[in-house]
Amino acid sequence: MDFNEFAAYAYFFLVVFLVVVTYSYIYHLYTKKKDSSGVDYEHYSDMALKDDIGDTPVKPVSKTEEK
């Protein structure tokens, strides 16, 4: 086995490994949308785009909630 053949096998297995890691991370993100406190952070994903004064808040704040 020369160096070029070894490099080709290493490249192939590296690509397969990265594909598996990427898909497992995507699966993890979509199965665990909420963290341990129950907050779904997907609502905050477009907060930078909807930042006008007339836009609805991402999370409404109740006046009875203590700070």
C-alpha positions as a LaTeX table, in Angstrom:
\begin{tabular}{lrrr}
\hline
Residue & $x$ (\AA) & $y$ (\AA) & $z$ (\AA) \\
\hline
Met1 & 0.00 & 0.00 & 0.00 \\
Asp2 & 1.60 & 3.22 & $-1.10$ \\
Phe3 & 0.97 & 6.66 & 0.32 \\
Asn4 & $-1.63$ & 7.70 & $-2.29$ \\
Glu5 & $-3.78$ & 4.65 & $-1.62$ \\
Phe6 & $-3.51$ & 5.23 & 2.13 \\
Ala7 & $-4.49$ & 8.89 & 1.65 \\
Ala8 & $-7.51$ & 7.89 & $-0.42$ \\
Tyr9 & $-8.73$ & 5.46 & 2.26 \\
Ala10 & $-8.10$ & 8.02 & 5.00 \\
Tyr11 & $-10.02$ & 10.68 & 3.07 \\
Phe12 & $-12.95$ & 8.32 & 2.47 \\
Phe13 & $-13.21$ & 7.30 & 6.12 \\
Leu14 & $-12.85$ & 10.91 & 7.26 \\
Val15 & $-15.73$ & 11.97 & 5.01 \\
Val16 & $-17.90$ & 9.08 & 6.22 \\
Phe17 & $-17.07$ & 9.94 & 9.84 \\
Leu18 & $-17.94$ & 13.61 & 9.34 \\
Val19 & $-21.24$ & 12.74 & 7.64 \\
Val20 & $-22.19$ & 10.45 & 10.53 \\
Val21 & $-21.27$ & 13.10 & 13.10 \\
Thr22 & $-23.21$ & 15.80 & 11.24 \\
Tyr23 & $-26.36$ & 13.70 & 10.91 \\
Ser24 & $-26.19$ & 12.59 & 14.53 \\
Tyr25 & $-25.86$ & 16.23 & 15.63 \\
Ile26 & $-28.88$ & 17.20 & 13.51 \\
Tyr27 & $-30.84$ & 14.30 & 14.99 \\
His28 & $-29.83$ & 15.42 & 18.48 \\
Leu29 & $-30.97$ & 18.98 & 17.79 \\
Tyr30 & $-34.39$ & 17.97 & 16.54 \\
Thr31 & $-35.08$ & 15.39 & 19.24 \\
Lys32 & $-33.96$ & 17.59 & 22.13 \\
Lys33 & $-35.51$ & 20.93 & 21.18 \\
Lys34 & $-36.07$ & 21.93 & 24.78 \\
Asp35 & $-33.36$ & 22.19 & 27.37 \\
Ser36 & $-33.67$ & 20.96 & 30.95 \\
Ser37 & $-35.61$ & 24.04 & 32.07 \\
Gly38 & $-38.21$ & 23.53 & 29.34 \\
Val39 & $-37.25$ & 26.53 & 27.21 \\
Asp40 & $-37.62$ & 26.06 & 23.47 \\
Tyr41 & $-34.86$ & 28.22 & 21.98 \\
Glu42 & $-36.15$ & 27.83 & 18.42 \\
His43 & $-38.42$ & 30.82 & 19.07 \\
Tyr44 & $-35.33$ & 33.00 & 19.46 \\
Ser45 & $-33.80$ & 32.02 & 16.12 \\
Asp46 & $-35.07$ & 35.00 & 14.13 \\
Met47 & $-34.99$ & 37.61 & 16.89 \\
Ala48 & $-32.41$ & 39.66 & 14.99 \\
Leu49 & $-34.68$ & 39.84 & 11.95 \\
Lys50 & $-37.82$ & 40.85 & 13.86 \\
Asp51 & $-36.48$ & 43.70 & 15.95 \\
Asp52 & $-38.73$ & 46.59 & 14.91 \\
Ile53 & $-40.61$ & 48.48 & 17.59 \\
Gly54 & $-43.96$ & 47.25 & 16.26 \\
Asp55 & $-43.07$ & 43.56 & 16.18 \\
Thr56 & $-44.51$ & 41.18 & 18.72 \\
Pro57 & $-42.17$ & 40.09 & 21.51 \\
Val58 & $-40.58$ & 36.68 & 21.34 \\
Lys59 & $-41.64$ & 35.85 & 24.87 \\
Pro60 & $-44.39$ & 37.94 & 26.42 \\
Val61 & $-43.66$ & 39.16 & 29.93 \\
Ser62 & $-46.46$ & 39.01 & 32.45 \\
Lys63 & $-46.77$ & 41.82 & 34.96 \\
Thr64 & $-47.50$ & 39.41 & 37.81 \\
Glu65 & $-44.27$ & 37.46 & 37.34 \\
Glu66 & $-41.62$ & 38.28 & 39.93 \\
Lys67 & $-38.11$ & 39.13 & 38.84 \\
\hline
\end{tabular}
